[in-house]
């Protein structure tokens, strides 16, 4: 699998999993609206844009250089390919993060009106 397919599939599966969990009994709590400043772990409050998280990737990739001129980056894995030719491979570690918006769950309670009184007035 090439790295583009790996990232695409990983992010799609994460979002599909969140949406599927939201459809189950009690699922409205998944991705529920959070109060500003309530960030925990990888969650970030984006105001009117929603709640975001960072998906961290840490993958080993193999750069293939084949005599045929064909090559590219592949996510590291074990496999056998039946193609003849001379191949040199270089393995590297790639780390990066992708920010995604969490699908919206239930909306939080409406903000209560706060009556401010100047100090000394009771």
RAPE-V982387 format. One line per field, one symbol per residue. psi: psi as a letter, one per 20 degrees, with the letter a starting at -180 (. if undefined). A space follows every 50 residues. Layout:
BEGIN
psi: ???
END
This chain:
BEGIN
psi: prhggggggggghghhgghghhirpjiiiokqpqqpjkppcjpppkciia pqrpoppnqpqpopoqhiiqarpqpprprppkpqrpppqppqppprqppq ppppbqqrqqpqppoppqqip.
END
